[in-house]
Amino acid sequence: MNKNQPQVIRLCTSAVFVLLLSLNTAWCQKQSGLTAANADSKISKKSRLAGDSPFVVVLGTAQDAGFPQAGCLKDCCKEAWGDPKVRRFPTSVAIVDPKTKQRWLLDCTWQLPDQLQMLNSKLARKDSPGIDGIFLTHGHIGHYTGLMHLGREVMGAKDVPVFAMPRMKTFLEKNGPWSLLVKLKNIKIKSMKANQKIKLNQQISITPIMVPHRGEYTETVGFVVETTGKSVLFLPDIDKWSRWETKIEKVLESVDIAFLDATFFANGEIPGRDMSQIPHPFVEESLLRFRSLDATERNKIHFIHLNHTNPALNPNGKAADQIRRAGMNLAVQGKVYSLKKSR
């Protein structure tokens, strides 16, 4: 036997193993429906990067736990378990500036790997999976736990700016495993203050606005993103509209697109649970409240953050049709929303 033969065999065996691993990974991605090709919206290349105007990419539309939800074997989730195409990631959006090739995330979910892949599929920037900044609304599981992917076990990121309100900042700094991300400089926490505008670049700024919501660990904010073209309200979590000192209608007047909390469609949606303990504006309540607005104002509204029990998750169902007939919209996972100034 040639003295080099064992080494050759080992090299060949390793190559075969890598090939099989790659094929298996690709097959698993195909079966799970988490490839970028399965984004809900079939956006043309022309519409993805129209000039130098900033745009929004919706990376998820479901409540914190995603859809279908762990442990749910009820009718609301049965189809989703069997058909990856109807699955939804937890709510997050990306703000993209194609002129500078920068992108920022509003909330960072546990399904960050798939959401980053979705985002990469819509950008000219394919040389780096980097993130120029992450803005956190609050400390519930679907809104910040994706930070784990920035650690040394996964991306090994360096000083990714994470913008947080005071209690959120303290929570991350004082509690593991998040504190380790700070210690190892995977993330660099940047302080935010309510109603103080943060300038991201020459085209984009963002302002956190305080809203009432369950604050076990942190406060809760929404964001107003302003660009040289259009402005966006991102408000995925809030208690009842009546509990907010600010009138939501006034905020709607000041923006062009509004992603609003639609966690539950109606009272009684979760049998056996006291829904007053998990207060959100029911979609039915929002439709009733906003019906007196003119058509332009109503058309700004895009409902987001839908619980797995919300019948509006079915885009062809009666609940979704009720929203459309009221002159409002459902946010669409994978869709690009242009922020180009209207003529």
C-alpha positions as CSV (number, residue, x, y, z in Angstrom):
1,M,0.0,0.0,0.0
2,N,1.3,3.5,-0.8
3,K,2.4,5.3,2.3
4,N,0.3,8.4,1.3
5,Q,-2.9,6.4,0.7
6,P,-4.3,6.7,4.2
7,Q,-4.0,10.5,4.0
8,V,-5.7,10.4,0.6
9,I,-8.5,8.3,1.9
10,R,-9.0,10.6,4.9
11,L,-9.1,13.7,2.5
12,C,-11.6,12.0,0.2
13,T,-13.8,10.9,3.2
14,S,-13.8,14.5,4.5
15,A,-14.8,15.8,1.1
16,V,-17.6,13.3,0.8
17,F,-18.8,14.2,4.4
18,V,-18.8,18.0,3.6
19,L,-20.7,17.3,0.3
20,L,-23.3,15.2,2.2
21,L,-23.6,17.8,4.9
22,S,-24.2,20.6,2.3
23,L,-26.8,18.5,0.5
24,N,-28.6,17.6,3.8
25,T,-28.6,21.3,4.9
26,A,-30.1,22.4,1.5
27,W,-32.7,19.6,1.7
28,C,-33.7,20.6,5.3
29,Q,-34.0,24.2,4.3
30,K,-36.3,23.2,1.4
31,Q,-38.4,21.0,3.6
32,S,-38.8,23.6,6.3
33,G,-39.8,26.3,3.8
34,L,-37.3,28.8,5.3
35,T,-35.4,29.6,2.2
36,A,-35.6,33.2,0.9
37,A,-37.5,32.0,-2.2
38,N,-40.5,31.3,0.0
39,A,-41.0,34.9,1.0
40,D,-44.7,35.6,0.7
41,S,-44.3,38.4,-1.8
42,K,-42.9,37.8,-5.2
43,I,-41.1,41.2,-5.5
44,S,-39.6,41.9,-8.9
45,K,-35.9,42.9,-9.1
46,K,-36.9,46.2,-10.5
47,S,-39.1,47.0,-7.5
48,R,-36.5,45.8,-4.9
49,L,-34.0,48.6,-5.4
50,A,-35.7,51.4,-7.2
51,G,-33.0,54.1,-7.3
52,D,-31.5,55.5,-4.1
53,S,-34.6,55.9,-2.0
54,P,-34.8,54.1,1.3
55,F,-37.3,51.3,1.7
56,V,-38.8,48.9,4.3
57,V,-38.7,45.1,4.1
58,V,-41.1,43.3,6.3
59,L,-39.2,40.3,7.8
60,G,-42.1,38.9,9.9
61,T,-45.7,39.5,10.7
62,A,-46.5,37.1,13.5
63,Q,-46.6,37.5,17.3
64,D,-43.5,36.7,19.3
65,A,-43.8,32.9,19.1
66,G,-44.2,32.9,15.3
67,F,-46.8,30.9,13.3
68,P,-47.5,28.0,13.9
69,Q,-46.8,28.3,17.6
70,A,-45.0,25.7,19.6
71,G,-47.3,23.1,21.2
72,C,-50.3,24.2,19.2
73,L,-52.2,21.2,17.6
74,K,-55.4,23.1,17.1
75,D,-57.1,23.9,13.8
76,C,-55.5,27.4,13.7
77,C,-52.0,25.8,13.3
78,K,-52.7,22.5,11.5
79,E,-52.3,23.8,8.0
80,A,-49.1,25.7,8.9
81,W,-47.5,22.6,10.3
82,G,-48.1,20.9,7.0
83,D,-47.4,23.7,4.6
84,P,-44.3,25.8,5.2
85,K,-45.5,28.4,2.7
86,V,-48.1,29.7,5.2
87,R,-45.7,30.0,8.1
88,R,-44.9,33.4,9.5
89,F,-41.8,34.7,11.3
90,P,-42.1,36.9,14.4
91,T,-42.5,40.6,13.7
92,S,-39.5,42.6,12.5
93,V,-38.8,45.1,9.8
94,A,-35.7,46.3,8.1
95,I,-35.0,49.9,7.1
96,V,-32.6,49.9,4.1
97,D,-30.7,52.7,2.4
98,P,-29.5,51.4,-1.0
99,K,-27.5,54.6,-1.6
100,T,-25.2,53.8,1.4
101,K,-25.8,50.1,1.4
102,Q,-26.8,50.3,5.1
103,R,-29.6,48.4,6.9
104,W,-31.1,48.6,10.3
105,L,-33.4,46.1,12.1
106,L,-36.4,47.2,14.1
107,D,-36.5,44.3,16.7
108,C,-34.4,41.2,16.6
109,T,-36.3,37.9,16.7
110,W,-35.2,34.4,17.4
111,Q,-35.7,33.6,13.7
112,L,-33.0,36.1,12.7
113,P,-31.0,33.6,10.5
114,D,-34.0,33.2,8.1
115,Q,-34.9,36.8,8.3
116,L,-31.4,37.9,7.4
117,Q,-31.4,35.5,4.5
118,M,-34.7,37.0,3.3
119,L,-33.2,40.5,3.6
120,N,-30.0,39.5,1.7
121,S,-32.1,38.1,-1.1
122,K,-33.6,41.6,-1.7
123,L,-30.3,43.6,-1.6
124,A,-27.5,44.3,-4.0
125,R,-25.2,44.0,-1.0
126,K,-24.3,40.3,-1.0
127,D,-20.7,40.4,0.3
128,S,-21.6,40.8,3.9
129,P,-24.5,39.7,6.2
130,G,-23.7,42.7,8.5
131,I,-26.2,44.8,10.4
132,D,-25.6,48.5,10.8
133,G,-27.8,48.8,13.9
134,I,-30.7,47.1,15.8
135,F,-33.5,49.1,17.5
136,L,-35.4,47.2,20.3
137,T,-39.0,48.0,21.2
138,H,-39.0,46.0,24.5
139,G,-38.1,42.9,26.4
140,H,-40.7,40.3,25.4
141,I,-39.3,37.2,23.8
142,G,-40.0,37.8,20.1
143,H,-38.4,41.2,20.1
144,Y,-34.8,40.9,21.3
145,T,-33.8,37.2,21.7
146,G,-32.3,37.1,18.2
147,L,-29.4,38.9,19.7
148,M,-28.1,35.4,20.6
149,H,-27.1,34.9,17.0
150,L,-24.6,37.7,17.3
151,G,-22.6,35.8,19.9
152,R,-19.4,33.7,19.5
153,E,-21.4,30.5,19.0
154,V,-22.9,31.9,15.8
155,M,-21.9,35.1,13.9
156,G,-19.2,36.3,16.3
157,A,-20.2,39.9,15.5
158,K,-18.2,42.9,16.5
159,D,-19.7,45.9,18.1
160,V,-23.1,45.8,16.4
161,P,-24.9,48.9,17.7
162,V,-28.0,47.9,19.7
163,F,-30.2,50.9,20.6
164,A,-32.2,50.4,23.8
165,M,-34.2,52.5,26.3
166,P,-32.8,52.8,29.9
167,R,-34.5,49.7,31.4
168,M,-33.9,47.6,28.3
169,K,-30.2,48.7,28.4
170,T,-29.9,47.7,32.1
171,F,-31.7,44.4,31.4
172,L,-29.2,43.4,28.7
173,E,-26.1,44.5,30.7
174,K,-27.1,42.8,33.9
175,N,-28.6,39.5,32.7
176,G,-27.0,36.6,31.0
177,P,-26.6,35.5,28.3
178,W,-27.0,39.0,27.0
179,S,-24.4,40.4,29.3
180,L,-21.8,38.2,27.7
181,L,-22.6,39.8,24.3
182,V,-21.7,43.1,25.9
183,K,-18.6,41.8,27.7
184,L,-17.2,40.1,24.5
185,K,-18.1,43.2,22.5
186,N,-20.4,41.4,20.1
187,I,-22.8,44.2,20.7
188,K,-22.4,47.8,21.7
189,I,-25.5,49.2,23.5
190,K,-26.5,52.7,22.5
191,S,-28.9,54.6,24.8
192,M,-32.2,56.0,23.6
193,K,-34.5,58.6,25.1
194,A,-38.2,58.9,24.4
195,N,-39.0,61.5,21.7
196,Q,-35.3,62.2,21.0
197,K,-34.5,61.8,17.3
198,I,-31.5,59.7,16.3
199,K,-29.9,60.6,12.9
200,L,-28.7,57.5,11.1
201,N,-27.4,59.2,8.0
202,Q,-28.2,62.0,5.6
203,Q,-31.5,60.4,4.5
204,I,-32.8,58.6,7.6
205,S,-33.6,59.4,11.3
206,I,-35.6,57.4,13.9
207,T,-37.4,58.5,17.1
208,P,-38.6,56.2,19.9
209,I,-42.0,56.9,21.3
210,M,-43.2,55.5,24.7
211,V,-46.3,53.4,24.7
212,P,-48.2,51.6,27.5
213,H,-47.5,47.8,27.5
214,R,-46.7,45.1,30.1
215,G,-43.3,46.0,31.5
216,E,-42.1,43.1,33.5
217,Y,-38.5,43.8,32.6
218,T,-38.4,46.8,30.3
219,E,-40.3,49.8,29.0
220,T,-41.9,49.6,25.6
221,V,-41.5,52.0,22.6
222,G,-42.7,52.3,19.1
223,F,-40.6,54.0,16.4
224,V,-41.2,56.7,13.9
225,V,-38.7,56.5,11.0
226,E,-38.3,59.6,8.9
227,T,-36.6,59.6,5.5
228,T,-36.2,62.2,2.8
229,G,-39.2,60.6,1.1
230,K,-41.7,59.0,3.4
231,S,-42.1,58.3,7.1
232,V,-43.0,55.0,8.9
233,L,-44.6,54.2,12.2
234,F,-43.6,50.8,13.7
235,L,-45.9,50.0,16.7
236,P,-46.1,46.2,17.1
237,D,-47.1,46.1,20.8
238,I,-49.3,48.4,22.8
239,D,-52.1,48.1,25.3
240,K,-55.5,49.5,24.4
241,W,-55.5,52.7,22.3
242,S,-57.5,54.4,25.2
243,R,-54.6,53.8,27.6
244,W,-52.1,55.8,25.5
245,E,-51.8,59.5,26.3
246,T,-51.2,60.2,22.7
247,K,-54.0,59.9,20.2
248,I,-53.1,57.3,17.6
249,E,-54.9,59.3,15.0
250,K,-52.5,62.2,15.5
251,V,-49.6,60.0,14.9
252,L,-51.2,58.5,11.8
253,E,-51.5,62.1,10.4
254,S,-47.7,62.5,10.7
255,V,-46.6,59.4,8.8
256,D,-47.1,57.7,5.5
257,I,-47.1,54.0,6.5
258,A,-48.1,52.6,9.9
259,F,-47.5,49.1,11.1
260,L,-49.9,48.6,14.0
261,D,-50.5,46.0,16.7
262,A,-53.0,43.4,15.5
263,T,-52.2,40.6,18.0
264,F,-55.8,39.5,18.4
265,F,-58.7,39.9,16.1
266,A,-61.5,39.8,18.7
267,N,-62.2,39.1,22.4
268,G,-62.6,35.4,23.3
269,E,-60.0,34.4,20.8
270,I,-58.1,32.4,23.4
271,P,-60.6,30.2,25.3
272,G,-60.0,29.8,28.9
273,R,-57.7,32.8,29.1
274,D,-58.5,36.2,30.7
275,M,-57.6,38.4,27.8
276,S,-57.6,41.5,29.9
277,Q,-54.2,40.1,31.3
278,I,-52.7,40.4,27.8
279,P,-54.3,43.6,26.6
280,H,-53.9,44.6,23.0
281,P,-56.2,46.6,20.7
282,F,-58.4,44.0,19.1
283,V,-58.5,44.3,15.3
284,E,-62.2,44.7,15.5
285,E,-61.8,47.6,17.9
286,S,-59.2,49.2,15.6
287,L,-61.5,48.9,12.6
288,L,-64.3,50.5,14.5
289,R,-62.1,53.3,15.8
290,F,-60.5,54.1,12.4
291,R,-63.6,53.8,10.3
292,S,-64.3,57.6,10.5
293,L,-60.9,58.5,9.0
294,D,-60.7,59.4,5.4
295,A,-59.6,56.8,2.9
296,T,-56.1,58.1,2.6
297,E,-55.5,57.8,6.4
298,R,-57.1,54.3,6.6
299,N,-54.9,53.1,3.7
300,K,-51.8,54.0,5.7
301,I,-52.5,51.2,8.2
302,H,-50.9,47.8,7.9
303,F,-51.7,45.4,10.7
304,I,-48.8,43.4,12.0
305,H,-47.9,41.1,15.0
306,L,-50.7,38.6,14.6
307,N,-51.1,35.8,17.2
308,H,-51.3,32.2,15.9
309,T,-55.0,32.3,16.8
310,N,-55.7,35.4,14.7
311,P,-58.0,34.4,11.7
312,A,-56.5,37.3,9.7
313,L,-53.4,35.2,9.2
314,N,-55.3,33.6,6.4
315,P,-55.1,36.2,3.6
316,N,-58.0,34.6,1.8
317,G,-60.3,34.4,4.9
318,K,-63.2,36.5,6.1
319,A,-61.2,38.4,8.7
320,A,-58.6,39.5,6.2
321,D,-61.4,40.5,3.8
322,Q,-63.0,42.5,6.6
323,I,-59.8,44.5,7.0
324,R,-59.5,45.2,3.3
325,R,-63.2,46.2,3.0
326,A,-62.6,48.7,5.8
327,G,-59.9,50.3,3.6
328,M,-56.9,49.0,5.7
329,N,-54.2,46.5,5.1
330,L,-52.4,43.5,6.4
331,A,-48.6,43.7,6.5
332,V,-47.1,41.1,4.1
333,Q,-44.0,39.1,5.1
334,G,-41.3,39.6,2.5
335,K,-42.8,42.6,0.9
336,V,-40.8,45.7,0.1
337,Y,-42.5,49.0,1.0
338,S,-41.0,51.9,-0.9
339,L,-40.2,55.1,0.9
340,K,-39.7,57.1,-2.3
341,K,-41.4,60.5,-2.1
342,S,-44.7,60.5,-4.0
343,R,-44.9,63.0,-6.9
